[in-house]
Amino acid sequence: MTTLFEERERAYETLFAREEALRFVALARRNKLVGAWMCEQLGLTGARAEGYCRSLVADGVGRASDAALLDRLRTDLAAAGAADRMHELPGVLVRCAARASEEVRGASA
């Protein structure tokens, strides 16, 4: 027989697991959106753009911090001669995170 405490504990564990899964998906989607913005700045299209976005998702989800991601983006912009766009990066990250979170929450409802 399950006690009320055990049921409540299981419900919280399930909620936590669901929230973590949504956070993971939102982070991957954010990095993909940031990658799309970066591809515009770097002039990447087609397979090169897809590869770049994929690498940002792989590097960013669960392994690298936002600071490490920003460092990589700044380095890539500087290498492409687009250093004048660096000041936009924090805002781009925030906008992409908001959009990704909205998309993930909307899709899970």
SETORDREN-890894 format. One record per residue: x, y, z of N, C-alpha, C, CB in turn. Coordinates in nm, 4 decimals. Each point is the difference from the previous one (the first is absolute). Glycine has a CB too. Layout:
BEGIN
REC, npx, npy, npz, capx, capy, capz, cpx, cpy, cpz, cbpx, cbpy, cbpz
REC, X, Y, Z, X, Y, Z, X, Y, Z, X, Y, Z
...
//
This chain:
BEGIN
REC, npx, npy, npz, capx, capy, capz, cpx, cpy, cpz, cbpx, cbpy, cbpz
REC, 0.0836, -0.1177, 0.0000, -0.0836, 0.1177, 0.0000, 0.0884, 0.1244, 0.0000, -0.1837, -0.1248, 0.1213
REC, 0.1570, 0.2143, -0.2114, 0.0793, 0.1214, -0.0135, -0.0532, 0.1070, 0.0939, 0.0521, -0.0568, -0.2395
REC, 0.0396, 0.1209, 0.3080, -0.0419, 0.1074, 0.0890, -0.0084, 0.1308, -0.0767, 0.1051, -0.1174, 0.1955
REC, -0.1743, 0.2111, -0.1355, -0.0136, 0.1314, -0.0610, 0.1370, 0.0644, -0.0206, -0.2260, 0.0257, 0.1071
REC, 0.3153, -0.0452, -0.0099, 0.1347, 0.0555, -0.0118, 0.0729, -0.0576, -0.1206, 0.0072, 0.0306, 0.2478
REC, -0.0163, -0.1619, -0.2678, 0.0663, -0.0649, -0.1134, -0.0576, 0.0474, -0.1327, 0.0450, -0.1993, 0.1434
REC, -0.1760, 0.2160, -0.1488, -0.0636, 0.0507, -0.1214, 0.0463, 0.1422, -0.0311, -0.1990, -0.1459, 0.0454
REC, 0.2048, 0.2261, 0.0563, 0.0441, 0.1391, -0.0172, 0.1462, 0.0053, -0.0439, -0.1652, 0.0743, 0.1750
REC, 0.2468, -0.1578, -0.1134, 0.1416, -0.0063, -0.0367, 0.0160, -0.0415, -0.1466, 0.0592, -0.0572, 0.2387
REC, -0.1339, -0.0435, -0.2814, 0.0052, -0.0460, -0.1384, -0.0460, 0.1103, -0.0962, -0.0408, -0.2362, 0.0786
REC, -0.0612, 0.3096, -0.0399, -0.0503, 0.1088, -0.0840, 0.1062, 0.1088, -0.0161, -0.2353, -0.0489, 0.0764
REC, 0.3053, 0.0845, 0.0317, 0.1055, 0.1006, -0.0084, 0.1171, -0.0488, -0.0853, -0.0680, 0.0858, 0.2252
REC, 0.1029, -0.2123, -0.2126, 0.1079, -0.0557, -0.0812, -0.0369, 0.0021, -0.1485, 0.0691, -0.1457, 0.1934
REC, -0.1936, 0.1127, -0.2227, -0.0470, 0.0025, -0.1385, 0.0013, 0.1422, -0.0545, -0.1427, -0.2016, 0.0443
REC, 0.0961, 0.2958, 0.0362, 0.0004, 0.1409, -0.0415, 0.1423, 0.0487, -0.0242, -0.2108, 0.0392, 0.1305
REC, 0.3030, -0.0751, -0.0403, 0.1392, 0.0416, -0.0151, 0.0596, -0.0567, -0.1288, 0.0235, 0.0118, 0.2503
REC, -0.0488, -0.1390, -0.2763, 0.0532, -0.0632, -0.1212, -0.0567, 0.0669, -0.1250, 0.0244, -0.2178, 0.1238
REC, -0.1517, 0.2504, -0.1225, -0.0628, 0.0662, -0.1147, 0.0597, 0.1388, -0.0217, -0.2119, -0.1284, 0.0422
REC, 0.2280, 0.2036, 0.0662, 0.0575, 0.1346, -0.0102, 0.1435, -0.0047, -0.0516, -0.1476, 0.0750, 0.1879
REC, 0.2255, -0.1717, -0.1436, 0.1376, -0.0142, -0.0481, 0.0033, -0.0346, -0.1482, 0.0705, -0.0726, 0.2283
REC, -0.1604, -0.0132, -0.2714, -0.0074, -0.0353, -0.1419, -0.0365, 0.1221, -0.0835, -0.0662, -0.2349, 0.0607
REC, -0.0288, 0.3138, -0.0132, -0.0385, 0.1222, -0.0721, 0.1146, 0.1010, -0.0032, -0.2385, -0.0372, 0.0683
REC, 0.3111, 0.0476, 0.0422, 0.1143, 0.0918, 0.0054, 0.1065, -0.0417, -0.1008, -0.0466, 0.0459, 0.2430
REC, 0.0716, -0.1753, -0.2520, 0.0983, -0.0534, -0.0936, -0.0406, 0.0316, -0.1443, 0.0562, -0.1837, 0.1637
REC, -0.1816, 0.1598, -0.1970, -0.0487, 0.0265, -0.1356, 0.0050, 0.1496, -0.0301, -0.1489, -0.2030, 0.0127
REC, 0.1090, 0.2858, 0.0838, 0.0015, 0.1451, -0.0201, 0.1429, 0.0508, -0.0207, -0.2078, 0.0207, 0.1406
REC, 0.3028, -0.0757, -0.0662, 0.1395, 0.0405, -0.0158, 0.0523, -0.0378, -0.1380, 0.0347, -0.0262, 0.2467
REC, -0.0670, -0.0932, -0.2917, 0.0422, -0.0425, -0.1345, -0.0624, 0.0898, -0.1058, 0.0235, -0.2373, 0.0799
REC, -0.1512, 0.2681, -0.0637, -0.0688, 0.0850, -0.0970, 0.0574, 0.1419, 0.0028, -0.2090, -0.1390, 0.0258
REC, 0.2396, 0.1897, 0.0942, 0.0611, 0.1331, 0.0093, 0.1310, 0.0041, -0.0759, -0.1081, 0.0352, 0.2224
REC, 0.1923, -0.1369, -0.2022, 0.1297, -0.0015, -0.0670, -0.0152, -0.0113, -0.1512, 0.1001, -0.1037, 0.2035
REC, -0.2026, 0.0322, -0.2480, -0.0253, -0.0099, -0.1433, -0.0430, 0.1362, -0.0560, -0.0652, -0.2431, 0.0274
REC, -0.0185, 0.3156, 0.0460, -0.0426, 0.1338, -0.0431, 0.1182, 0.0973, -0.0008, -0.2300, -0.0440, 0.0932
REC, 0.3143, 0.0348, 0.0077, 0.1209, 0.0835, 0.0045, 0.0896, -0.0355, -0.1185, -0.0128, 0.0163, 0.2537
REC, 0.0230, -0.1437, -0.2831, 0.0796, -0.0440, -0.1145, -0.0517, 0.0569, -0.1301, 0.0535, -0.2075, 0.1223
REC, -0.1854, 0.2126, -0.1377, -0.0583, 0.0576, -0.1223, 0.0363, 0.1474, -0.0117, -0.1902, -0.1646, 0.0108
REC, 0.1837, 0.2368, 0.1008, 0.0386, 0.1419, -0.0014, 0.1473, 0.0147, -0.0357, -0.1757, 0.0511, 0.1728
REC, 0.2581, -0.1359, -0.1119, 0.1432, 0.0058, -0.0271, 0.0298, -0.0300, -0.1467, 0.0452, -0.0681, 0.2366
REC, -0.1158, -0.0271, -0.2946, 0.0226, -0.0340, -0.1410, -0.0266, 0.1198, -0.0896, -0.0625, -0.2375, 0.0474
REC, -0.0387, 0.3162, -0.0134, -0.0258, 0.1230, -0.0760, 0.1181, 0.0950, 0.0111, -0.2468, -0.0259, 0.0386
REC, 0.3019, 0.0387, 0.0808, 0.1111, 0.0914, 0.0233, 0.1280, -0.0480, -0.0682, -0.1042, 0.0643, 0.2176
REC, 0.1207, -0.1966, -0.2206, 0.1224, -0.0579, -0.0556, -0.0109, -0.0299, -0.1490, 0.0457, -0.0968, 0.2229
REC, -0.1644, 0.1127, -0.2782, -0.0198, -0.0271, -0.1417, -0.0008, -0.1484, -0.0339, 0.1072, 0.2165, -0.0454
REC, -0.1454, -0.3004, 0.1402, -0.0044, -0.1443, -0.0229, -0.1375, -0.0399, -0.0518, 0.1711, -0.0376, 0.1814
REC, -0.1725, -0.0530, -0.2787, -0.1259, -0.0516, -0.0543, 0.0129, -0.1500, -0.0220, -0.0507, 0.2222, -0.1109
REC, -0.0625, -0.2857, 0.0855, -0.0022, -0.1412, -0.0361, 0.0583, -0.0909, 0.1053, 0.0146, 0.0707, -0.2319
REC, 0.0638, -0.1652, 0.1859, 0.0568, -0.1025, 0.0879, 0.0939, 0.0611, 0.1046, -0.0186, -0.1658, -0.1876
REC, 0.0909, 0.2703, 0.1503, 0.0908, 0.0634, 0.0974, -0.0800, 0.0630, 0.1130, 0.1689, 0.0440, -0.1816
REC, -0.2816, 0.0187, 0.1487, -0.0849, 0.0616, 0.1022, -0.0609, -0.1080, 0.0901, -0.0511, 0.1931, -0.1561
REC, 0.0039, -0.3007, 0.0970, -0.0572, -0.1091, 0.0793, 0.1034, -0.0599, 0.0935, -0.1601, -0.0486, -0.1848
REC, 0.2803, 0.0289, 0.1349, 0.1074, -0.0541, 0.0833, 0.0362, 0.0926, 0.1149, 0.0865, -0.1190, -0.1990
REC, -0.0843, 0.2485, 0.1701, 0.0322, 0.0983, 0.1040, -0.1069, -0.0032, 0.1096, 0.1183, 0.1460, -0.1704
REC, -0.2451, -0.1446, 0.1304, -0.1088, -0.0051, 0.0980, 0.0063, -0.1282, 0.0819, -0.1423, 0.1390, -0.1521
REC, 0.1660, -0.2502, 0.0845, 0.0101, -0.1286, 0.0693, 0.1131, 0.0010, 0.1024, -0.0914, -0.1141, -0.2032
REC, 0.2025, 0.1768, 0.1671, 0.1128, 0.0020, 0.0936, -0.0316, 0.0858, 0.1230, 0.1580, -0.0329, -0.1930
REC, -0.2329, 0.1416, 0.1737, -0.0383, 0.0826, 0.1155, -0.0943, -0.0765, 0.0924, 0.0274, 0.2076, -0.1393
REC, -0.1179, -0.2832, 0.0809, -0.0918, -0.0797, 0.0820, 0.0785, -0.1063, 0.0762, -0.1887, 0.0403, -0.1641
REC, 0.2760, -0.1118, 0.0951, 0.0774, -0.1064, 0.0640, 0.0919, 0.0543, 0.1084, -0.0101, -0.1295, -0.2120
REC, 0.0751, 0.2425, 0.1852, 0.0923, 0.0577, 0.0978, -0.0734, 0.0603, 0.1191, 0.1600, 0.0458, -0.1850
REC, -0.2759, 0.0104, 0.1596, -0.0681, 0.0770, 0.1038, -0.0889, -0.0775, 0.0927, 0.0098, 0.1800, -0.1544
REC, -0.0683, -0.2877, 0.1100, -0.0979, -0.0704, 0.0819, 0.0695, -0.0898, 0.1003, -0.1645, 0.0081, -0.1879
REC, 0.1533, 0.0311, 0.3137, 0.0491, -0.0835, 0.1074, 0.1491, 0.0024, 0.0252, -0.1881, -0.1373, -0.0511
REC, 0.2639, 0.2013, -0.0365, 0.1446, -0.0056, 0.0188, 0.0612, 0.1370, 0.0244, 0.0036, -0.2005, -0.1442
REC, -0.0387, 0.2944, 0.0625, 0.0656, 0.1306, 0.0093, -0.0934, 0.1019, 0.0654, 0.1369, -0.0528, -0.2057
REC, -0.0777, 0.1459, 0.2743, -0.0783, 0.1060, 0.0620, -0.0335, 0.1069, -0.1032, 0.1096, -0.0453, 0.2224
REC, -0.1992, 0.1339, -0.1848, -0.0318, 0.1114, -0.0886, 0.1227, 0.0872, -0.0251, -0.2360, -0.0030, 0.0842
REC, 0.3213, 0.0153, 0.0163, 0.1218, 0.0792, -0.0169, 0.0898, -0.0634, -0.1063, -0.0139, 0.0760, 0.2406
REC, 0.0248, -0.2083, -0.2401, 0.0813, -0.0692, -0.1007, -0.0613, 0.0172, -0.1385, 0.0747, -0.1673, 0.1727
REC, -0.2075, 0.1617, -0.1804, -0.0678, 0.0213, -0.1275, 0.0256, 0.1411, -0.0514, -0.1763, -0.1661, 0.0656
REC, 0.1638, 0.2646, 0.0215, 0.0269, 0.1386, -0.0400, 0.1439, 0.0177, -0.0464, -0.1731, 0.0777, 0.1621
REC, 0.2671, -0.1406, -0.0942, 0.1404, 0.0074, -0.0413, 0.0176, -0.0560, -0.1412, 0.0723, -0.0208, 0.2407
REC, -0.1350, -0.0933, -0.2661, 0.0105, -0.0590, -0.1340, -0.0614, 0.0913, -0.1053, -0.0070, -0.2287, 0.1016
REC, -0.1104, 0.2833, -0.0718, -0.0671, 0.0881, -0.0960, 0.0841, 0.1247, -0.0281, -0.2229, -0.0840, 0.0805
REC, 0.2814, 0.1404, 0.0237, 0.0859, 0.1187, -0.0177, 0.1210, -0.0345, -0.0865, -0.0743, 0.0898, 0.2243
REC, 0.1336, -0.2053, -0.1971, 0.1157, -0.0435, -0.0777, -0.0371, -0.0183, -0.1465, 0.0941, -0.1120, 0.2033
REC, -0.2088, 0.0489, -0.2277, -0.0451, -0.0227, -0.1382, -0.0298, 0.1313, -0.0714, -0.0947, -0.2204, 0.0699
REC, 0.0331, 0.3142, 0.0001, -0.0280, 0.1304, -0.0606, 0.1295, 0.0741, -0.0324, -0.2170, 0.0109, 0.1261
REC, 0.3110, -0.0139, -0.0331, 0.1281, 0.0682, -0.0229, 0.0733, -0.0621, -0.1189, 0.0154, 0.0554, 0.2457
REC, -0.0171, -0.1878, -0.2546, 0.0687, -0.0689, -0.1099, -0.0624, 0.0325, -0.1346, 0.0604, -0.1832, 0.1570
REC, -0.1903, 0.2106, -0.1561, -0.0703, 0.0313, -0.1252, 0.0014, 0.1491, -0.0320, -0.1449, -0.1979, 0.0395
REC, 0.2101, 0.2760, 0.0461, 0.0057, 0.1443, -0.0231, -0.1295, 0.0717, 0.0349, 0.1638, -0.0446, -0.1781
REC, -0.2442, -0.0164, 0.2638, -0.1277, 0.0599, 0.0395, 0.0002, 0.0354, 0.1485, -0.1165, -0.1311, -0.1799
REC, 0.2314, 0.1730, 0.2291, 0.0135, 0.0320, 0.1424, -0.0936, 0.1112, 0.0441, 0.2361, -0.0720, -0.0132
REC, -0.2800, 0.1555, -0.0802, -0.0907, 0.1092, 0.0348, -0.1379, -0.0506, 0.0436, 0.1229, 0.1448, -0.1620
REC, -0.1518, -0.2725, 0.1445, -0.1291, -0.0582, 0.0390, 0.0047, -0.0626, 0.1396, -0.0475, -0.0428, -0.2418
REC, 0.1656, 0.0383, 0.3031, 0.0152, -0.0669, 0.1295, -0.0912, 0.0569, 0.1081, 0.2343, -0.0473, -0.0625
REC, -0.2569, 0.1781, 0.0569, -0.0821, 0.0624, 0.1047, -0.1444, -0.0510, -0.0029, 0.1458, 0.2035, -0.0130
REC, -0.1875, -0.2644, -0.0968, -0.1367, -0.0508, -0.0131, -0.0189, -0.1386, 0.0625, -0.0194, 0.1334, -0.2087
REC, 0.1276, -0.2034, 0.2351, -0.0088, -0.1397, 0.0433, -0.0842, -0.0231, 0.1257, 0.2213, -0.0289, -0.1016
REC, -0.2019, 0.1049, 0.2097, -0.0839, -0.0266, 0.1185, -0.1500, 0.0141, -0.0298, 0.1885, 0.0812, 0.1434
REC, -0.2248, 0.0206, -0.2182, -0.1401, 0.0183, -0.0353, -0.0529, -0.1106, -0.0888, 0.0341, 0.2425, 0.0207
REC, 0.0493, -0.2885, -0.1135, -0.0395, -0.1098, -0.0882, -0.0245, -0.1259, 0.0830, 0.1331, 0.1000, -0.1913
REC, -0.0455, -0.1289, 0.2865, -0.0181, -0.1167, 0.0865, -0.1309, 0.0089, 0.0775, 0.2486, -0.0223, 0.0197
REC, -0.2791, 0.1386, 0.0340, -0.1232, 0.0180, 0.0775, -0.1229, -0.0172, -0.0891, 0.1209, 0.1563, 0.1559
REC, -0.1192, -0.0937, -0.2732, -0.1152, -0.0116, -0.0913, -0.0197, -0.1438, -0.0468, 0.0382, 0.2360, -0.0750
REC, 0.0713, -0.3020, 0.0423, -0.0097, -0.1387, -0.0469, -0.0461, -0.0921, 0.1124, 0.1815, 0.0441, -0.1679
REC, -0.1365, -0.0186, 0.2903, -0.0433, -0.0815, 0.1137, -0.1489, 0.0177, 0.0243, 0.2280, 0.0189, 0.1022
REC, -0.2760, 0.1042, -0.1099, -0.1430, 0.0253, 0.0206, -0.0829, -0.0683, -0.1079, 0.0543, 0.2196, 0.1088
REC, -0.0102, -0.2072, -0.2330, -0.0738, -0.0632, -0.1102, 0.0009, -0.1524, 0.0125, 0.0592, 0.1941, -0.1478
REC, 0.0563, -0.2495, 0.1801, 0.0110, -0.1458, 0.0144, -0.0878, -0.0500, 0.1131, 0.2335, 0.0089, -0.0884
REC, -0.2318, 0.0609, 0.2002, -0.0818, -0.0401, 0.1143, -0.1481, 0.0059, -0.0356, 0.1773, 0.0838, 0.1571
REC, -0.2163, 0.0207, -0.2255, -0.1394, 0.0155, -0.0431, -0.0398, -0.1137, -0.0937, 0.0190, 0.2501, 0.0241
REC, 0.0679, -0.2831, -0.1184, -0.0295, -0.1069, -0.0962, -0.0106, -0.1348, 0.0711, 0.1194, 0.1289, -0.1808
REC, -0.0286, -0.1556, 0.2742, 0.0005, -0.1282, 0.0693, -0.1218, -0.0121, 0.0907, 0.2508, -0.0046, -0.0094
REC, -0.2799, 0.1099, 0.0807, -0.1175, -0.0029, 0.0906, -0.1285, -0.0141, -0.0799, 0.1223, 0.1425, 0.1670
REC, -0.1286, -0.0745, -0.2829, -0.1175, -0.0098, -0.0860, -0.0166, -0.1386, -0.0584, 0.0249, 0.2396, -0.0527
REC, 0.0848, -0.3018, 0.0175, -0.0048, -0.1333, -0.0601, -0.0338, -0.1066, 0.1028, 0.1665, 0.0739, -0.1694
REC, -0.1334, -0.0496, 0.2966, -0.0240, -0.1011, 0.1030, -0.1388, 0.0124, 0.0621, 0.2443, -0.0019, 0.0464
REC, -0.3143, 0.1093, -0.0784, -0.1329, 0.0208, 0.0603, -0.1064, -0.0842, -0.0663, 0.0670, 0.2302, 0.0583
//
